[in-house]
Amino acid sequence: AGPEWEDVQRLLANARGNRPADVRDYAILMLLAVYGLRRGEVARLQLDDLDWAGERITVSRPKQRRIQYYPLVSVVGEAILRYLREVRPCCAQRNVFLTMAAPIRPLSAQSISPIVRSRLRALGVDLPHRGAHCLRHACANHLLASGFSLKQIGDHLGHRTTNSTLSYTKMDFAGLRQVA
């Protein structure tokens, strides 16, 4: 289960600071929340995966053994660009997200969930699981609430079957009762 979309908005607003960690974390959180990426997909993101001229992001989906392309949403692009210009250490590493302290190396997938967890905890958001994956669930639920079909949500998340998508979406029982 993921946080409510209002909590995701608070999480993003809270991360919009000027400290280097805030700038990096905000870009990471935007990718997790807007695109519903997995933590490993964010960690593996390479500089060459960002096509600024074509305004798209290339995401390698090893679980499905395929590549997926997303339009580069302007607020996400601005967050990544700010990180690259102001915070990212200058080095030969091609990964987008790097550690903040020496030795400079790519950020691991395992280090992304603690970023989400600590920021959700600071906001007082109480969930059974507060790692990066909860933002994937929040993204799916937000898309469902916005009127997207399960097929469209599954395509966005990179699922091959609708059954995979079902586990990410919550039914709006209050809304169903109103309709009934």
Buried (B, 14 or more C-beta within 10 A) or exposed (E): EBBBBEBBBBBBEBBBEEEBEBBBBBBBBBBBBBBBBBBBBBBBBEEEBBEEEEEBBBBBBEEEEEEBEBEBBEEBBEBBBBBBEEBBEEEEBEBBBBBEEEEBEBBEBEBBBEBBBEBBEEBEBEBEBBBBBBBBBBBBBBBBBEEBEBEBBBBBBBBEEEEBBBEBBEEEEEEEEEEE
